[in-house]
Amino acid sequence: MSPRNSEGTEEVSLHYLIDGYNLIQSKPDYFPDSIRSARRHLVEAIAENRPQGSVRNTITVFFDGQPGVSSPPEKKVKVVYTSGAEADDYIEREVLKSPRPAEMVAVTNDKLLRKKVKAAGGRYMALDEFIPRLFPPHKKKEPFTESGITPSLQNKITGDLKKKWGGDKNDRKE
């Protein structure tokens, strides 16, 4: 039985299923050039901005292929690497095997995948509807440095390192 809200009606939890590379390729100006950095940026943006809304809603991001060496796990976002299969196939399979397909939301512009998800009882959302949730307009989009991180993250890392290691050699008195 599903949880009920204060009015006694059943609460619905949605599970968003995202083809990560499809989203990255649809808005290349939102992501760094390096594919590893782009994957990391997407997962971090999802964790930070919660585009799925309610804390009860979940997201799984599917990436075609194998995880890279620098693919740290993100606790707030489930990431699945498809190891040779296509992300679309994994997304369709997730909807088909779900006991509650109406709670599954494929985030895609792929017409064939939309048709398959709908036929399986699931829902879909266009990328143009999802992206403003992922990158809210009130949050300023920062450019990326050559290393694939934003200047504010670079400054935070530098500050954290200075705290840990006692500043840089220019700060020390000799």
N, C-alpha and C positions, 0 to 999 in steps of 0.2 A: 504494500500500500504506500502511496506517495504521501509526503508530508502535507499538512493542511495549514492554511494561513489563519489569521485571527477570526475571519468570517466563517471558517469551517470548510472553505472550498479548497480543492486540491491545488497545490503549487506545482508548477511545471519548471523543471530544470532543463535548459537547453544545452546541447553539446555542439559546439562549432567545430567544423572539420575544414581545415585550410590546406590547399596545395601551396606550400611555401614559395616555391620557385615561380609559380604562376602569379602570385601576388607581387613578389619582388620585380618580376619582369614587366608587370603592368604599370609600375610607377618607379622607373629606374632612378629618377632624380631624388627619391626619398631614401635611397640606399647607397652605401659605399660601393666602389667598383669590385672589390675583392668579394668573391662568392662566400667565403668563410665569414668575412666581416658583415656582409649583407644578411646572412642567416642569423648571426649573433644579434645584429641590430633589430631584426624582425622579432625575434623571441624576447629580447629585452623590452621592446616597445609594447608588446602584448602584456608582459608581466607588469610593466609600469602603468599603462593607460587603461587596462581592463576593458577592451572594446566589446567584450561579451556581456557587459552590464553587471547583473547581479553576481554576488560572490558564489551563488549556487550554480551558475552557469560555468561550463568548462570549455577549454579549447584544446584541440590536438592539431599540431602543425605537421604535415607530411612533407618530407623532402625526398625526391628521387635519389637513389644511390646510397652510399655509405657515409657514416659520420666522419668528419675530418678530425685531424689530431687536435685542433683547437675548438672542439664542439663541446663546451662544458654543459652539463645538464642544468636546466632551469627548473627549479622546484614548482613554480607556479604555472608552468606551461608544459604539457606533454609534447614531446618531439619524437616523431617516428621516422626512421630512415627506411626506405622501401627496398633496399638491396636488390636492385635490378628490375623490380616491377615499377609500374607507373603509379604516382600518387593518386590519380583518379580512380584506379582499380581498388586501392586501399580504402578510399573514401566511400566508394559504392559498397564495398564489402562491410564496412562499419555500419552503414545504414541498414543493409540487408540483415545483418546478424543482431541488430538491436531489438530488444523486446518492446521498445517504445520509439519506433522510427519517426514519429511526428515530432519528437524532441531533438532530432538530429538536423543540423543546419549546415549544408555545404556552402562555403563561401567561394564562389567561382563565377566566371563569365563564360565558361565552357558550356555550350548549349547541349551537347550530348550528355555530359555529366548531369546537368540540371534535369534533363528528361529522365535519366536513370534514377536519380535520387527521388524525384517526384513519383515515379512509378512504384518505387519501393516504400512510399508512404512518408518520405522525409520532406524537408523544406530546403530552400536555397536562398542565398543572398548575393546580390551583385557586388563585385569588388568596389564599385563606385559608392555604394551605400556603406560598406564596411570600412573603407580607408579613412573617412573623416572621424570615425570612432577610434581608429588606431592612432591616427595623428591629428588630434583635435586642433581646430584652427586657432584656438586661444593660446596654444603652446607654440612658441617660436621654433621653427625648424632650423637647426644649426647645420652649417656645412661640415664636411668631414675632412680630417687631415689626411696626409698620405698614409698614415698607419691605419686608417679606416675607423677612427673614433672622432667624436665631436670635441671641439675645443674645451667645452665645460667638463667633459669626462676626463680629458687630458689634464686639465688643471686640478681636478679632484684627485686623480692618481698622483700627480706631482706633490700636492699638499699632504696626502697620506704618507708618501714616501719620506717627505721632509720631517713629518712628525715622528715616524718610526726611526729614521736614521739621523735625526738631529740637524736638519737643514742641509744646505749645500756648503761647499768650501768657501764661498764668498761671504756667507753669514758668520763664519767662525773667526774669532780673534786669535791671532797667533802671537 
